[in-house]
Structure formats: structure tokens, C-alpha cells
């Protein structure tokens, strides 16, 4: 069984900043799955998101817990 991690993902549309961006924390096994989970959230909350699937750009995607561990004070 593959362990899911928490990923921070931000995405934007081709015509940013007019249509804005979206950021979230998702649980996924890898970066590709995290990007897909973020996209699914975007589709669920934005009525026009499905029309812009090919125009999305991932900005950030990283393992949240690894980031926290690396940057502990």
C-alpha cells in the first residue's frame, strides 16, 4: 500500500490574473496525483473550470510535511 502525503498545490489559468489562481492542500501519493486532486477541486468550485482544462498551469506542488520538517526553527 502506498502512503498518501499532504501536498500544497497552486494552479493558475493562462489568462492570469484576470481569472485568478487556486491553491489547496490535498492528500495524494505523488505529485501527479496531487495536481489531479487540485484540478478536481477547481472543477468542483468554479463553474467555468472544466472549460479551461488545457489552459491550467501548475505553479507549486510540494510535500507539506517535508517542507515543515526542513524549515523547523
C-alpha positions in Angstrom: 0.0 0.0 0.0 1.3 3.4 -1.0 1.3 6.1 1.7 -0.5 9.3 0.9 1.2 12.6 1.8 -0.1 16.1 2.1 0.8 18.3 -0.9 0.4 22.0 -1.3 -0.6 22.8 -4.8 -1.3 26.1 -6.6 -2.5 26.4 -10.2 -3.5 29.3 -12.4 -5.1 29.8 -15.8 -3.5 31.0 -19.0 -5.0 34.5 -18.6 -3.9 35.1 -15.1 -4.5 37.5 -13.2 -8.0 38.0 -14.8 -9.3 34.6 -13.8 -7.1 34.2 -10.8 -5.4 31.2 -9.3 -6.2 28.4 -6.9 -4.3 26.9 -4.1 -5.1 24.0 -1.8 -3.6 21.2 0.4 -4.6 17.7 -0.9 -3.7 14.2 0.1 -2.1 12.1 -2.7 0.6 9.5 -3.2 2.7 11.6 -5.6 2.9 15.0 -7.4 0.9 13.9 -10.4 -2.0 12.7 -8.2 -1.8 15.9 -6.2 -2.1 18.0 -9.3 -5.1 16.0 -10.4 -6.7 16.3 -7.0 -6.2 20.1 -7.1 -7.8 20.2 -10.6 -10.8 18.2 -9.4 -11.3 20.7 -6.5 -11.1 23.6 -9.0 -13.7 22.0 -11.2 -16.0 21.4 -8.2 -15.9 25.0 -7.0 -15.6 27.0 -10.2 -18.3 26.7 -12.8 -16.1 27.6 -15.7 -13.1 25.5 -14.7 -14.0 22.5 -16.9 -13.8 24.8 -20.0 -10.2 25.7 -19.2 -8.6 22.3 -18.5 -5.9 22.8 -21.2 -5.1 26.3 -20.0 -4.1 25.4 -16.4 -0.5 25.8 -15.2 0.8 24.3 -12.0 2.8 26.9 -10.1 3.8 25.0 -7.0 3.5 21.4 -5.8 5.4 20.2 -2.8 5.2 17.8 0.2 3.9 19.9 3.1 5.3 17.7 5.9 8.7 17.6 4.3 8.7 21.4 3.9 7.7 21.8 7.6 10.4 19.4 8.7 13.1 21.1 6.6 12.2 24.6 7.8 11.7 23.9 11.5 13.1 26.6 13.8 
